[in-house]
């Protein structure tokens, strides 16, 4: 299993706070995966994903949230709390 650092995200409309992230990536490491691919990898336990908060330097792990009646989405988790560190990442390039 690889422990993979995420440094960017893609949303259809970057300024919208109500849209799901469609992709996560790390251009320096040469990858950009769809949300579905990341969820499958987490569920299969083939990879773990994390972000580093640029201000505190703390690690937050990426997890899957399963809201009732809705599509699963990705969110970060640190110190026993779900947080929005993914949304603070820069947009991935094309």
The first five atom37 places (N, CA, C, CB, O) and aatype in JSON, in Angstrom:
{
  "aatype": [20, 20, 20, 20, 20, 20, 20, 20, 20, 20, 20, 20, 20, 20, 20, 20, 20, 20, 20, 20, 20, 20, 20, 20, 20, 20, 20, 20, 20, 20, 20, 20, 20, 20, 20, 20, 20, 20, 20, 20, 20, 20, 20, 20, 20, 20, 20, 20, 20, 20, 20, 20, 20, 20, 20, 20, 20, 20, 20, 20, 20, 20, 20, 20, 20, 20, 20, 20, 20, 20, 20, 20, 20, 20, 20, 20, 20, 20, 20, 20, 20, 20, 20, 20, 20, 20, 20, 20, 20, 20, 20, 20, 20, 20],
  "atom_mask": [
    [1, 1, 1, 1, 1],
    [1, 1, 1, 1, 1],
    [1, 1, 1, 1, 1],
    [1, 1, 1, 1, 1],
    [1, 1, 1, 1, 1],
    [1, 1, 1, 1, 1],
    [1, 1, 1, 1, 1],
    [1, 1, 1, 1, 1],
    [1, 1, 1, 1, 1],
    [1, 1, 1, 1, 1],
    [1, 1, 1, 1, 1],
    [1, 1, 1, 1, 1],
    [1, 1, 1, 1, 1],
    [1, 1, 1, 1, 1],
    [1, 1, 1, 1, 1],
    [1, 1, 1, 1, 1],
    [1, 1, 1, 1, 1],
    [1, 1, 1, 1, 1],
    [1, 1, 1, 1, 1],
    [1, 1, 1, 1, 1],
    [1, 1, 1, 1, 1],
    [1, 1, 1, 1, 1],
    [1, 1, 1, 1, 1],
    [1, 1, 1, 1, 1],
    [1, 1, 1, 1, 1],
    [1, 1, 1, 1, 1],
    [1, 1, 1, 1, 1],
    [1, 1, 1, 1, 1],
    [1, 1, 1, 1, 1],
    [1, 1, 1, 1, 1],
    [1, 1, 1, 1, 1],
    [1, 1, 1, 1, 1],
    [1, 1, 1, 1, 1],
    [1, 1, 1, 1, 1],
    [1, 1, 1, 1, 1],
    [1, 1, 1, 1, 1],
    [1, 1, 1, 1, 1],
    [1, 1, 1, 1, 1],
    [1, 1, 1, 1, 1],
    [1, 1, 1, 1, 1],
    [1, 1, 1, 1, 1],
    [1, 1, 1, 1, 1],
    [1, 1, 1, 1, 1],
    [1, 1, 1, 1, 1],
    [1, 1, 1, 1, 1],
    [1, 1, 1, 1, 1],
    [1, 1, 1, 1, 1],
    [1, 1, 1, 1, 1],
    [1, 1, 1, 1, 1],
    [1, 1, 1, 1, 1],
    [1, 1, 1, 1, 1],
    [1, 1, 1, 1, 1],
    [1, 1, 1, 1, 1],
    [1, 1, 1, 1, 1],
    [1, 1, 1, 1, 1],
    [1, 1, 1, 1, 1],
    [1, 1, 1, 1, 1],
    [1, 1, 1, 1, 1],
    [1, 1, 1, 1, 1],
    [1, 1, 1, 1, 1],
    [1, 1, 1, 1, 1],
    [1, 1, 1, 1, 1],
    [1, 1, 1, 1, 1],
    [1, 1, 1, 1, 1],
    [1, 1, 1, 1, 1],
    [1, 1, 1, 1, 1],
    [1, 1, 1, 1, 1],
    [1, 1, 1, 1, 1],
    [1, 1, 1, 1, 1],
    [1, 1, 1, 1, 1],
    [1, 1, 1, 1, 1],
    [1, 1, 1, 1, 1],
    [1, 1, 1, 1, 1],
    [1, 1, 1, 1, 1],
    [1, 1, 1, 1, 1],
    [1, 1, 1, 1, 1],
    [1, 1, 1, 1, 1],
    [1, 1, 1, 1, 1],
    [1, 1, 1, 1, 1],
    [1, 1, 1, 1, 1],
    [1, 1, 1, 1, 1],
    [1, 1, 1, 1, 1],
    [1, 1, 1, 1, 1],
    [1, 1, 1, 1, 1],
    [1, 1, 1, 1, 1],
    [1, 1, 1, 1, 1],
    [1, 1, 1, 1, 1],
    [1, 1, 1, 1, 1],
    [1, 1, 1, 1, 1],
    [1, 1, 1, 1, 1],
    [1, 1, 1, 1, 1],
    [1, 1, 1, 1, 1],
    [1, 1, 1, 1, 1],
    [1, 1, 1, 1, 1]
  ],
  "atom_positions": [
    [[0.84, -1.17, 0.0], [0.0, 0.0, 0.0], [0.89, 1.24, 0.0], [-0.96, -0.01, 1.22], [1.88, 1.32, 0.73]],
    [[0.52, 2.2, -0.83], [1.26, 3.46, -0.89], [0.55, 4.53, -0.07], [1.43, 3.93, -2.35], [-0.67, 4.56, 0.0]],
    [[1.33, 5.39, 0.54], [0.82, 6.54, 1.28], [1.07, 7.75, 0.37], [1.52, 6.71, 2.71], [2.22, 8.13, 0.16]],
    [[0.0, 8.34, -0.16], [0.1, 9.29, -1.27], [-0.3, 10.69, -0.84], [-0.78, 8.82, -2.43], [-1.38, 10.9, -0.28]],
    [[0.58, 11.66, -1.12], [0.3, 13.06, -0.79], [-0.5, 13.72, -1.9], [1.62, 13.83, -0.55], [-0.14, 13.62, -3.08]],
    [[-1.58, 14.4, -1.53], [-2.43, 15.15, -2.46], [-2.06, 16.62, -2.33], [-3.97, 14.91, -2.18], [-2.0, 17.15, -1.22]],
    [[-1.82, 17.29, -3.47], [-1.47, 18.71, -3.39], [-2.41, 19.61, -4.2], [-0.06, 18.92, -3.87], [-2.3, 20.84, -4.13]],
    [[-3.35, 18.99, -4.97], [-4.27, 19.82, -5.74], [-5.59, 19.08, -5.96], [-3.64, 20.23, -7.08], [-5.66, 17.86, -5.85]],
    [[-6.62, 19.85, -6.28], [-7.94, 19.31, -6.56], [-8.48, 19.92, -7.84], [-8.92, 19.56, -5.39], [-7.94, 20.91, -8.34]],
    [[-9.54, 19.33, -8.38], [-10.26, 19.92, -9.5], [-11.74, 19.92, -9.17], [-9.98, 19.15, -10.82], [-12.29, 18.91, -8.74]],
    [[-12.38, 21.08, -9.38], [-13.83, 21.21, -9.27], [-14.29, 21.87, -10.57], [-14.26, 22.06, -8.0], [-13.55, 22.68, -11.13]],
    [[-15.49, 21.54, -11.08], [-15.96, 22.15, -12.32], [-15.97, 23.68, -12.27], [-17.34, 21.65, -12.63], [-15.61, 24.33, -13.24]],
    [[-16.39, 24.24, -11.15], [-16.4, 25.68, -10.95], [-15.61, 25.97, -9.66], [-17.89, 26.25, -10.86], [-16.15, 25.84, -8.56]],
    [[-14.35, 26.35, -9.8], [-13.45, 26.46, -8.65], [-13.94, 27.34, -7.5], [-12.15, 26.99, -9.1], [-13.6, 27.08, -6.35]],
    [[-14.73, 28.37, -7.78], [-15.18, 29.28, -6.73], [-16.41, 28.79, -5.98], [-15.47, 30.64, -7.33], [-16.78, 29.36, -4.95]],
    [[-17.06, 27.73, -6.47], [-18.27, 27.23, -5.84], [-17.93, 26.37, -4.62], [-19.1, 26.41, -6.85], [-17.08, 25.49, -4.69]],
    [[-18.6, 26.64, -3.51], [-18.37, 25.85, -2.31], [-19.35, 24.67, -2.23], [-18.51, 26.73, -1.06], [-19.29, 23.89, -1.28]],
    [[-20.24, 24.55, -3.22], [-21.27, 23.52, -3.17], [-21.06, 22.41, -4.2], [-22.61, 24.14, -3.38], [-21.93, 21.56, -4.36]],
    [[-19.94, 22.4, -4.87], [-19.68, 21.36, -5.87], [-18.7, 20.34, -5.34], [-19.15, 21.98, -7.16], [-17.8, 20.66, -4.57]],
    [[-18.91, 19.12, -5.77], [-18.0, 18.05, -5.39], [-16.68, 18.18, -6.13], [-18.63, 16.69, -5.66], [-16.63, 18.65, -7.27]],
    [[-15.64, 17.77, -5.48], [-14.33, 17.66, -6.1], [-14.4, 16.52, -7.11], [-13.2, 17.43, -5.03], [-14.91, 15.44, -6.79]],
    [[-13.9, 16.74, -8.32], [-13.94, 15.69, -9.35], [-12.63, 14.93, -9.45], [-14.27, 16.31, -10.7], [-12.62, 13.75, -9.81]],
    [[-11.5, 15.58, -9.12], [-10.18, 14.95, -9.22], [-9.3, 15.41, -8.07], [-9.52, 15.28, -10.58], [-9.47, 16.51, -7.54]],
    [[-8.35, 14.56, -7.7], [-7.28, 14.91, -6.78], [-5.97, 14.59, -7.48], [-7.41, 14.14, -5.41], [-5.93, 13.71, -8.34]],
    [[-4.91, 15.28, -7.12], [-3.66, 15.0, -7.8], [-2.42, 15.49, -7.1], [-3.7, 15.57, -9.15], [-2.47, 16.14, -6.05]],
    [[-1.31, 15.15, -7.73], [0.01, 15.61, -7.31], [0.86, 15.64, -8.58], [0.64, 14.67, -6.19], [1.52, 14.66, -8.91]],
    [[0.85, 16.78, -9.29], [1.59, 16.87, -10.55], [3.07, 16.53, -10.43], [1.44, 18.24, -11.12], [3.66, 15.96, -11.35]],
    [[3.68, 16.89, -9.3], [5.1, 16.59, -9.1], [5.35, 15.08, -9.09], [5.61, 17.21, -7.8], [6.42, 14.62, -9.5]],
    [[4.36, 14.32, -8.62], [4.48, 12.85, -8.59], [3.9, 12.21, -9.86], [3.78, 12.29, -7.35], [3.97, 11.0, -10.04]],
    [[3.32, 13.05, -10.73], [2.83, 12.55, -12.02], [1.48, 11.87, -12.01], [3.81, 11.62, -12.57], [1.23, 10.98, -12.82]],
    [[0.58, 12.27, -11.09], [-0.73, 11.63, -11.1], [-1.85, 12.63, -10.84], [-0.78, 10.53, -10.06], [-1.67, 13.64, -10.17]],
    [[-3.02, 12.3, -11.4], [-4.27, 13.02, -11.18], [-5.37, 11.99, -11.38], [-4.43, 14.28, -12.16], [-5.56, 11.48, -12.49]],
    [[-6.1, 11.68, -10.31], [-7.13, 10.63, -10.35], [-8.51, 11.21, -10.13], [-6.84, 9.56, -9.3], [-8.66, 12.26, -9.5]],
    [[-9.51, 10.53, -10.66], [-10.88, 10.93, -10.42], [-11.26, 10.63, -8.97], [-11.84, 10.22, -11.39], [-10.64, 9.8, -8.3]],
    [[-12.28, 11.32, -8.51], [-12.81, 11.07, -7.16], [-13.2, 9.6, -7.01], [-14.04, 11.98, -6.87], [-12.92, 8.98, -5.98]],
    [[-13.84, 9.04, -8.03], [-14.27, 7.65, -7.98], [-13.08, 6.7, -7.85], [-15.08, 7.31, -9.22], [-13.14, 5.72, -7.11]],
    [[-12.0, 6.98, -8.56], [-10.8, 6.15, -8.49], [-10.18, 6.22, -7.09], [-9.76, 6.6, -9.56], [-9.74, 5.2, -6.55]],
    [[-10.15, 7.41, -6.51], [-9.62, 7.57, -5.16], [-10.48, 6.79, -4.16], [-9.55, 9.08, -4.77], [-9.95, 6.09, -3.29]],
    [[-11.81, 6.92, -4.28], [-12.71, 6.2, -3.37], [-12.5, 4.7, -3.49], [-14.18, 6.56, -3.68], [-12.43, 4.0, -2.47]],
    [[-12.41, 4.19, -4.72], [-12.18, 2.75, -4.92], [-10.86, 2.31, -4.28], [-12.17, 2.41, -6.42], [-10.8, 1.25, -3.66]],
    [[-9.82, 3.12, -4.42], [-8.52, 2.78, -3.87], [-8.55, 2.78, -2.34], [-7.46, 3.77, -4.37], [-7.95, 1.91, -1.7]],
    [[-9.26, 3.75, -1.75], [-9.38, 3.78, -0.29], [-10.18, 2.57, 0.2], [-10.06, 5.1, 0.17], [-9.79, 1.91, 1.16]],
    [[-11.3, 2.29, -0.47], [-12.13, 1.14, -0.07], [-11.39, -0.19, -0.2], [-13.4, 1.1, -0.91], [-11.55, -1.08, 0.64]],
    [[-10.57, -0.32, -1.25], [-9.82, -1.55, -1.48], [-8.55, -1.61, -0.62], [-9.45, -1.68, -2.95], [-7.87, -2.64, -0.58]],
    [[-8.25, -0.51, 0.05], [-7.05, -0.4, 0.89], [-5.76, -0.63, 0.1], [-7.12, -1.39, 2.03], [-4.79, -1.21, 0.6]],
    [[-5.77, -0.14, -1.16], [-4.55, -0.22, -1.96], [-3.68, 1.02, -1.78], [-4.9, -0.4, -3.44], [-2.47, 0.97, -2.02]],
    [[-4.29, 2.13, -1.36], [-3.56, 3.37, -1.1], [-4.22, 4.13, 0.03], [-3.49, 4.25, -2.38], [-5.41, 3.97, 0.29]],
    [[-3.43, 4.95, 0.7], [-3.96, 5.95, 1.61], [-3.57, 7.3, 1.03], [-3.41, 5.76, 3.09], [-2.55, 7.41, 0.34]],
    [[-4.35, 8.32, 1.31], [-4.12, 9.65, 0.76], [-4.14, 10.66, 1.9], [-5.17, 10.01, -0.32], [-4.87, 10.48, 2.87]],
    [[-3.34, 11.71, 1.77], [-3.27, 12.72, 2.82], [-2.91, 14.07, 2.24], [-2.25, 12.32, 3.89], [-2.41, 14.17, 1.12]],
    [[-3.19, 15.12, 3.02], [-2.75, 16.48, 2.7], [-1.98, 17.0, 3.91], [-3.97, 17.41, 2.34], [-2.15, 16.52, 5.03]],
    [[-1.14, 18.0, 3.66], [-0.41, 18.68, 4.73], [-0.9, 20.12, 4.78], [1.15, 18.62, 4.48], [-0.86, 20.83, 3.78]],
    [[-1.37, 20.53, 5.95], [-1.83, 21.9, 6.12], [-0.63, 22.83, 5.98], [-2.54, 22.09, 7.5], [0.35, 22.68, 6.7]],
    [[-0.7, 23.81, 5.06], [0.46, 24.68, 4.84], [0.79, 25.6, 6.01], [0.23, 25.51, 3.62], [1.91, 26.08, 6.11]],
    [[-0.17, 25.84, 6.89], [0.07, 26.75, 8.01], [0.56, 26.01, 9.25], [-1.2, 27.51, 8.34], [1.5, 26.45, 9.91]],
    [[-0.07, 24.89, 9.56], [0.3, 24.17, 10.78], [1.3, 23.05, 10.52], [-0.94, 23.6, 11.42], [1.98, 22.6, 11.44]],
    [[1.38, 22.59, 9.25], [2.25, 21.47, 8.93], [1.67, 20.13, 9.35], [3.59, 21.65, 9.58], [2.34, 19.1, 9.25]],
    [[0.41, 20.13, 9.82], [-0.23, 18.9, 10.28], [-0.79, 18.09, 9.1], [-1.34, 19.22, 11.28], [-1.24, 18.64, 8.09]],
    [[-0.75, 16.8, 9.28], [-1.26, 15.88, 8.28], [-2.76, 15.65, 8.52], [-0.49, 14.53, 8.33], [-3.21, 15.52, 9.66]],
    [[-3.51, 15.6, 7.42], [-4.92, 15.21, 7.46], [-5.1, 14.1, 6.45], [-5.88, 16.42, 7.17], [-4.73, 14.24, 5.28]],
    [[-5.68, 12.99, 6.89], [-5.92, 11.87, 5.99], [-7.21, 12.08, 5.21], [-5.99, 10.56, 6.78], [-8.17, 12.65, 5.72]],
    [[-7.22, 11.6, 3.97], [-8.41, 11.69, 3.13], [-9.26, 10.45, 3.4], [-8.03, 11.8, 1.61], [-8.76, 9.32, 3.38]],
    [[-10.54, 10.68, 3.64], [-11.48, 9.59, 3.88], [-12.71, 9.74, 3.02], [-11.87, 9.52, 5.35], [-12.89, 10.76, 2.36]],
    [[-13.54, 8.73, 3.03], [-14.77, 8.73, 2.25], [-15.95, 8.95, 3.2], [-14.94, 7.39, 1.47], [-16.05, 8.31, 4.24]],
    [[-16.82, 9.87, 2.83], [-18.04, 10.15, 3.58], [-19.21, 9.58, 2.77], [-18.22, 11.69, 3.86], [-19.31, 9.81, 1.57]],
    [[-20.09, 8.85, 3.44], [-21.23, 8.2, 2.8], [-22.54, 8.81, 3.3], [-21.2, 6.67, 3.05], [-23.16, 8.24, 4.2]],
    [[-22.97, 9.96, 2.74], [-24.22, 10.56, 3.22], [-25.42, 9.73, 2.73], [-24.34, 12.03, 2.72], [-25.41, 9.21, 1.61]],
    [[-26.43, 9.62, 3.56], [-27.61, 8.84, 3.21], [-28.28, 9.4, 1.95], [-28.61, 8.82, 4.38], [-28.6, 10.58, 1.88]],
    [[-28.49, 8.52, 0.98], [-29.2, 8.9, -0.24], [-28.42, 9.78, -1.2], [-30.42, 9.59, 0.12], [-28.99, 10.3, -2.15]],
    [[-27.12, 9.94, -0.97], [-26.31, 10.8, -1.86], [-25.04, 10.08, -2.26], [-25.97, 12.14, -1.19], [-24.7, 9.04, -1.7]],
    [[-24.36, 10.64, -3.23], [-23.11, 10.08, -3.73], [-22.01, 10.27, -2.68], [-22.71, 10.75, -5.07], [-21.91, 11.33, -2.07]],
    [[-21.16, 9.24, -2.47], [-20.04, 9.4, -1.53], [-19.1, 10.52, -1.99], [-19.25, 8.08, -1.39], [-18.97, 10.79, -3.18]],
    [[-18.47, 11.16, -1.03], [-17.5, 12.2, -1.38], [-16.28, 12.08, -0.47], [-18.14, 13.61, -1.26], [-16.28, 11.34, 0.51]],
    [[-15.25, 12.83, -0.83], [-13.98, 12.79, -0.1], [-13.87, 13.98, 0.83], [-12.79, 12.76, -1.08], [-14.29, 15.09, 0.52]],
    [[-13.28, 13.72, 2.0], [-13.06, 14.77, 2.98], [-11.85, 14.39, 3.8], [-14.33, 14.98, 3.89], [-11.5, 13.21, 3.9]],
    [[-11.2, 15.38, 4.38], [-10.03, 15.08, 5.21], [-10.43, 14.92, 6.67], [-8.97, 16.19, 5.07], [-11.45, 15.43, 7.13]],
    [[-9.58, 14.18, 7.38], [-9.85, 13.84, 8.78], [-8.54, 13.95, 9.56], [-10.48, 12.4, 8.91], [-7.54, 13.34, 9.18]],
    [[-8.57, 14.71, 10.64], [-7.38, 14.85, 11.49], [-7.82, 15.11, 12.92], [-6.44, 15.99, 10.99], [-8.82, 15.79, 13.16]],
    [[-7.08, 14.58, 13.85], [-7.35, 14.8, 15.27], [-8.8, 14.5, 15.63], [-7.01, 16.23, 15.65], [-9.43, 15.26, 16.38]],
    [[-9.33, 13.41, 15.1], [-10.7, 12.95, 15.38], [-11.79, 13.86, 14.83], [-10.89, 12.81, 16.84], [-12.95, 13.73, 15.22]],
    [[-11.46, 14.78, 13.94], [-12.45, 15.69, 13.35], [-12.37, 15.67, 11.84], [-12.24, 17.12, 13.87], [-11.29, 15.64, 11.25]],
    [[-13.55, 15.68, 11.2], [-13.61, 15.87, 9.75], [-13.39, 17.34, 9.49], [-14.98, 15.37, 9.14], [-13.91, 18.19, 10.22]],
    [[-12.61, 17.68, 8.45], [-12.35, 19.07, 8.13], [-12.37, 19.26, 6.61], [-11.0, 19.53, 8.72], [-12.58, 18.31, 5.86]],
    [[-12.15, 20.48, 6.17], [-12.23, 20.82, 4.74], [-10.89, 21.16, 4.13], [-13.17, 21.97, 4.54], [-10.81, 22.03, 3.26]],
    [[-9.82, 20.49, 4.56], [-8.5, 20.81, 4.03], [-8.4, 20.6, 2.52], [-7.45, 19.98, 4.72], [-7.63, 21.29, 1.86]],
    [[-9.16, 19.66, 1.96], [-9.1, 19.45, 0.51], [-9.54, 20.71, -0.24], [-9.98, 18.25, 0.1], [-8.95, 21.07, -1.25]],
    [[-10.57, 21.36, 0.26], [-11.09, 22.55, -0.41], [-10.12, 23.72, -0.4], [-12.38, 22.96, 0.22], [-10.27, 24.65, -1.19]],
    [[-9.14, 23.7, 0.49], [-8.17, 24.79, 0.55], [-7.0, 24.57, -0.41], [-7.64, 24.94, 1.96], [-6.15, 25.45, -0.56]],
    [[-6.94, 23.42, -1.07], [-5.85, 23.15, -2.01], [-6.06, 23.92, -3.32], [-5.75, 21.64, -2.3], [-7.18, 24.28, -3.67]],
    [[-4.97, 24.15, -4.02], [-5.03, 24.81, -5.33], [-5.67, 23.88, -6.35], [-3.62, 25.23, -5.8], [-5.71, 22.66, -6.17]],
    [[-6.17, 24.48, -7.42], [-6.71, 23.72, -8.54], [-5.57, 23.02, -9.28], [-7.52, 24.65, -9.5], [-4.5, 23.6, -9.49]],
    [[-5.8, 21.78, -9.68], [-4.83, 21.05, -10.51], [-4.84, 21.64, -11.92], [-5.15, 19.51, -10.56], [-5.89, 22.08, -12.4]],
    [[-3.7, 21.64, -12.57], [-3.64, 22.05, -13.97], [-4.24, 20.97, -14.86], [-2.18, 22.34, -14.38], [-4.54, 19.86, -14.41]],
    [[-4.42, 21.31, -16.09], [-5.01, 20.34, -17.03], [-4.07, 19.27, -17.43], [-5.49, 21.02, -18.26], [-4.43, 18.39, -18.21]]
  ]
}
